[in-house]
Amino acid sequence: MEHEFTSPPTADTAPTRSPNDQAQTPQPFSKEVIRERVWSDLRKVARPDSRFHWNFAEFITDYQGSEEGARRIQELPAWQESDLIFITPDNNLEVLRRKAMEDGKRFVMSTYGIARGFLYVDPALIPSECYGWASTLDGMDRFARPVGLAEVARLGKFHLLVTGASAISTYGIRCGKGHGYFDLEWAMFSEMHCLTDNPTVVCAGHDCQVINVELVGSEFDTHVDLIVTPTRTIAVPAQHGHKPGRVVWERLEAGMLERIPSLQELRLAQESHN
């Protein structure tokens, strides 16, 4: 079921609020409000996490039908054309990571919070009977090879990038958990030339996570080109699709540069180039 949100009140019809009220009350179409509304429905179809249980603010959940969504992604031309794929460490993409191995697709996955950089999988180096285990987050640590940002750039270029979300707008803007990690990964890949000339960015989610709202994006938001659910493949209008990203250093959260080695790599690369 796709969410329809009613329009926010106009200046003529909106109730009067003090400046304090407005600062403390989330706006009708804010990402915070949308997450809370979607999470309420998502819990009915979600699969709990072994560590975070039902706390959707800490992980992107798996859900009923994710297997069918993975099959739909597997049928995309971008999948067929890709030798190297980027797949986020979201629970709903575990099946897709297994399918990548079964299809002989190399892929890169970020570690949680990008705190240990990235993990690289070459299916040719993993016994086929271990693909199921290797596709889990614990299995990735066992079978994948840790790589830094510079090594990711040397592996090839991503023609397909797949991420999960808390909610996805039909206009191409996704809401993650609120930390902005995929937006940061996209920005780093853009700056390190890890992308093909016209990559495809796919957001995988349940139908209840799709919202028919034109969100106001920020300069940090990564727009997606396709939304794939267990029942639908939704093409985002080209004018709303992905755009090159960049790291806005002065706008990073405090401590982010210190705790994410890949950001340190990028800064050093940029300083040495200049």
C-alpha positions as CSV (number, residue, x, y, z in Angstrom):
1,M,0.0,0.0,0.0
2,E,1.4,3.4,-1.0
3,H,1.1,6.2,1.5
4,E,-0.9,9.3,0.4
5,F,-0.2,12.3,2.6
6,T,-2.6,15.2,2.6
7,S,-1.2,18.7,1.8
8,P,0.1,20.7,4.8
9,P,-2.2,23.6,5.9
10,T,-1.8,26.9,4.1
11,A,-1.0,30.2,5.9
12,D,-4.8,31.0,5.9
13,T,-5.9,27.7,7.5
14,A,-3.0,26.8,9.7
15,P,-3.5,27.2,13.5
16,T,-1.5,30.0,15.1
17,R,1.6,28.9,16.9
18,S,4.2,30.6,18.9
19,P,7.8,30.5,17.5
20,N,8.6,28.1,20.3
21,D,5.8,25.7,19.3
22,Q,7.0,25.7,15.6
23,A,10.6,25.0,16.6
24,Q,9.6,22.0,18.7
25,T,6.8,20.5,16.5
26,P,7.8,18.4,13.4
27,Q,6.5,19.8,10.1
28,P,3.8,17.7,8.3
29,F,6.1,16.5,5.6
30,S,9.3,16.4,7.6
31,K,11.3,13.2,7.3
32,E,10.8,12.6,11.0
33,V,7.0,12.6,10.6
34,I,7.2,10.4,7.5
35,R,9.4,7.9,9.2
36,E,7.1,7.5,12.2
37,R,4.0,7.0,10.0
38,V,5.7,4.5,7.8
39,W,7.3,2.6,10.7
40,S,3.9,2.1,12.2
41,D,2.7,0.2,9.1
42,L,6.1,-1.4,8.5
43,R,6.0,-3.2,11.9
44,K,3.1,-5.4,10.6
45,V,5.3,-6.9,7.8
46,A,8.9,-6.4,9.2
47,R,11.2,-9.1,10.4
48,P,12.9,-8.2,13.7
49,D,16.7,-7.8,13.9
50,S,18.7,-10.0,16.2
51,R,20.4,-7.0,17.8
52,F,18.1,-4.1,17.4
53,H,14.8,-6.0,17.5
54,W,12.1,-3.5,16.4
55,N,14.1,-0.3,16.7
56,F,13.9,0.9,13.1
57,A,16.0,4.0,14.0
58,E,19.0,1.6,14.2
59,F,18.6,-0.6,11.2
60,I,16.9,-1.0,7.9
61,T,14.6,-4.0,8.4
62,D,13.8,-7.0,6.3
63,Y,10.2,-7.6,5.5
64,Q,7.8,-10.1,4.0
65,G,8.4,-10.3,0.2
66,S,12.0,-9.1,0.1
67,E,12.8,-12.3,-1.9
68,E,10.4,-11.2,-4.7
69,G,11.9,-7.7,-4.6
70,A,15.4,-9.2,-5.0
71,R,14.2,-11.2,-8.0
72,R,12.9,-8.0,-9.6
73,I,16.2,-6.3,-9.1
74,Q,18.0,-9.3,-10.6
75,E,15.9,-8.8,-13.8
76,L,16.9,-5.2,-14.3
77,P,19.2,-4.4,-17.3
78,A,21.6,-2.6,-14.9
79,W,22.0,-5.9,-13.0
80,Q,22.7,-7.8,-16.2
81,E,25.2,-5.2,-17.4
82,S,27.1,-4.9,-14.0
83,D,30.3,-6.6,-13.1
84,L,30.7,-4.6,-9.9
85,I,27.7,-3.6,-7.7
86,F,27.4,-1.6,-4.5
87,I,24.9,-3.1,-2.0
88,T,24.3,-1.5,1.4
89,P,24.4,-3.6,4.6
90,D,20.6,-3.5,5.0
91,N,18.7,-6.5,6.3
92,N,16.3,-6.4,3.4
93,L,19.2,-6.9,0.9
94,E,20.6,-10.1,2.3
95,V,18.8,-12.1,-0.4
96,L,20.1,-9.8,-3.0
97,R,23.7,-10.2,-1.8
98,R,23.2,-14.0,-2.1
99,K,21.8,-13.6,-5.6
100,A,24.8,-11.5,-6.6
101,M,27.1,-14.4,-5.5
102,E,25.0,-16.9,-7.4
103,D,25.2,-14.8,-10.5
104,G,29.0,-14.3,-10.2
105,K,28.6,-10.6,-9.5
106,R,31.4,-8.9,-7.5
107,F,30.1,-6.4,-5.0
108,V,31.1,-4.0,-2.3
109,M,29.2,-3.4,0.9
110,S,29.9,-0.8,3.5
111,T,30.5,-1.7,7.1
112,Y,28.1,-0.5,9.8
113,G,28.4,3.3,10.0
114,I,31.3,3.0,7.5
115,A,33.4,2.7,10.6
116,R,35.6,0.0,9.1
117,G,35.4,1.1,5.5
118,F,34.1,-1.4,3.0
119,L,33.9,-5.1,2.4
120,Y,34.6,-6.6,-1.0
121,V,33.2,-10.0,-2.3
122,D,34.4,-11.9,-5.2
123,P,32.1,-15.0,-5.5
124,A,34.8,-17.0,-7.3
125,L,36.7,-17.0,-4.0
126,I,33.8,-18.3,-1.8
127,P,32.5,-21.9,-1.9
128,S,29.0,-21.9,-3.4
129,E,27.6,-23.9,-0.4
130,C,28.6,-20.9,1.8
131,Y,26.8,-18.2,-0.2
132,G,23.8,-18.2,2.2
133,W,26.0,-17.6,5.2
134,A,28.3,-15.2,3.4
135,S,25.3,-13.0,2.4
136,T,24.6,-12.2,6.1
137,L,26.3,-9.4,7.9
138,D,28.3,-11.8,10.1
139,G,29.1,-13.9,7.1
140,M,30.4,-10.8,5.2
141,D,32.9,-10.3,8.0
142,R,34.0,-13.9,7.6
143,F,34.2,-14.2,3.8
144,A,34.7,-10.7,2.4
145,R,37.9,-8.8,2.1
146,P,38.2,-5.4,3.9
147,V,39.0,-2.6,1.5
148,G,39.5,1.2,1.8
149,L,38.1,3.9,-0.4
150,A,41.2,4.0,-2.6
151,E,41.0,0.3,-3.2
152,V,37.3,0.5,-4.0
153,A,38.2,2.9,-6.8
154,R,40.8,0.5,-8.2
155,L,38.3,-2.4,-8.3
156,G,36.3,-0.9,-11.1
157,K,33.2,1.4,-11.4
158,F,29.8,0.9,-10.0
159,H,27.0,0.7,-12.7
160,L,24.4,-0.3,-10.1
161,L,24.0,0.8,-6.5
162,V,21.3,-0.7,-4.3
163,T,20.2,0.7,-0.9
164,G,17.3,0.2,1.5
165,A,15.4,2.9,3.2
166,S,13.0,3.8,6.0
167,A,10.7,5.5,3.4
168,I,10.9,6.3,-0.3
169,S,9.2,9.1,-2.2
170,T,8.0,8.4,-5.7
171,Y,9.9,11.6,-6.6
172,G,13.2,9.8,-5.8
173,I,14.1,11.0,-2.3
174,R,14.6,8.4,0.3
175,C,14.6,8.6,4.1
176,G,17.2,6.4,5.8
177,K,17.6,5.9,9.5
178,G,18.5,9.6,9.8
179,H,22.3,9.2,9.8
180,G,22.9,10.0,6.1
181,Y,25.4,7.1,5.5
182,F,24.3,6.2,2.0
183,D,24.3,9.9,1.0
184,L,27.9,10.1,2.3
185,E,28.9,6.9,0.4
186,W,27.4,8.3,-2.8
187,A,29.3,11.5,-2.3
188,M,32.6,9.7,-1.7
189,F,32.1,7.4,-4.7
190,S,31.3,10.5,-6.9
191,E,34.5,12.3,-5.8
192,M,36.7,9.3,-6.1
193,H,35.4,8.5,-9.6
194,C,34.0,5.1,-8.6
195,L,30.9,5.4,-10.8
196,T,30.2,4.8,-14.4
197,D,29.0,7.7,-16.6
198,N,25.3,6.8,-16.0
199,P,24.9,4.5,-13.0
200,T,21.5,3.3,-11.8
201,V,20.6,3.9,-8.1
202,V,17.9,1.5,-6.8
203,C,16.0,1.8,-3.6
204,A,14.5,-1.5,-2.3
205,G,11.6,-1.4,0.1
206,H,8.2,-2.7,1.0
207,D,5.1,-1.2,-0.6
208,C,4.1,0.4,2.7
209,Q,7.4,2.3,2.6
210,V,6.6,4.1,-0.7
211,I,5.1,7.6,-0.2
212,N,3.5,9.8,-2.8
213,V,5.0,13.0,-1.6
214,E,7.4,15.5,-3.2
215,L,9.8,16.0,-0.4
216,V,12.1,19.0,-0.4
217,G,15.6,17.5,-0.7
218,S,18.8,18.9,0.7
219,E,22.2,19.1,-1.0
220,F,23.0,15.9,0.9
221,D,20.1,13.8,-0.4
222,T,20.9,11.1,-2.9
223,H,18.1,10.7,-5.4
224,V,17.3,7.2,-6.7
225,D,16.3,6.2,-10.2
226,L,14.2,3.2,-9.4
227,I,12.1,2.0,-6.5
228,V,11.7,-1.8,-6.3
229,T,9.1,-3.4,-4.0
230,P,7.8,-7.0,-3.8
231,T,5.0,-6.1,-6.2
232,R,6.3,-3.1,-8.3
233,T,9.2,-1.6,-10.1
234,I,8.7,2.2,-10.1
235,A,10.7,4.4,-12.4
236,V,11.4,7.9,-10.9
237,P,11.1,10.7,-13.5
238,A,14.5,11.5,-15.0
239,Q,14.4,15.1,-13.7
240,H,14.2,13.7,-10.1
241,G,16.9,11.0,-10.5
242,H,20.4,10.8,-9.2
243,K,22.9,13.7,-9.4
244,P,26.6,13.7,-8.7
245,G,27.4,14.0,-5.0
246,R,30.1,15.8,-3.1
247,V,31.3,15.8,0.5
248,V,30.5,19.2,2.1
249,W,33.3,19.0,4.8
250,E,32.0,21.9,6.8
251,R,28.6,20.3,7.2
252,L,29.7,16.9,8.5
253,E,28.5,15.9,11.9
254,A,31.0,16.5,14.7
255,G,33.4,13.6,15.0
256,M,32.4,12.0,11.7
257,L,35.8,12.6,10.0
258,E,37.6,11.1,12.9
259,R,35.5,7.9,13.1
260,I,35.2,7.1,9.3
261,P,38.6,6.1,7.8
262,S,37.2,6.5,4.2
263,L,36.6,10.2,4.8
264,Q,40.1,10.5,6.0
265,E,41.3,8.8,2.8
266,L,39.3,11.1,0.6
267,R,40.6,14.2,2.4
268,L,44.2,13.1,2.0
269,A,43.6,12.4,-1.7
270,Q,42.1,15.8,-2.2
271,E,44.8,17.6,-0.3
272,S,47.6,15.7,-2.2
273,H,45.8,16.5,-5.5
274,N,45.7,20.2,-4.6
